[in-house]
Amino acid sequence: MELRYLLKAILLPPFTQLIFVLLAWQLRKILPRLAKATFMLAVLSLWILGTPIASTRLALLLEQDLAIPPNQLATVHGDAIVILSGSQNENTPEFGEAVSGKEALSRIRYGAFLQRRTGLPVLLSGGSVQGNEHRSLAETMAFDLFEGFGIKAEWLERKSRTTAENASFSYTILAAENKTSIVLVTSSLHMMRAKWSFEQAGFYVQPAPTGFINTKPLTVHSFLPNAHSLQLSSDVIHEWLGYWIYLMLY
């Protein structure tokens, strides 16, 4: 897992641009033209990926599944709602235990919204991704789902470390109860890879994405880089890399 995270860091901005800058420095004397081109590539790509207009356009390419209209939730069919984990925060003395991170909490909130309108049972999927968490992400999500929304999860999938394992281990749990048609809740940027993974595992999937990209009118600020937009571009590149790798491996 450490190698996977190292490769992820190298392939995503701004680490990639830092490598190009260091390479340009090493080439500055022996290949000055190549060094200049490498340096300009690093600077321009960092600028472009850090702008709201570029990061938003890239993110919209991943949002291939539309939201389920609230007035159509009564017609949603499935055996269970599956909510995928995100991150968790263990430095939370105000709660006395770990709580879900921002992205995971967004998924939990929408999963609770769906459960109350469909009555379907909920499976929470997520293990110890980093390997050093004090408890599984699914257990932390269960705490937030119950304490925050008064909903008790029917199943907890505690072993998965990747989206592919989310799908495989969830199928083992639900197929044993003849529940293979699911409403899948995850972030809009993650849905393409998640849906593909769960379908490969054997599920019929009704996508229920949340956390859609907030598009805004073009202004001068749309072309000025900022940390939020660079993070969004990094998340998008991460999802595309993950999707292509899954297509090759699975």
Disulfide bonds with the S-S distance in Angstrom:
none
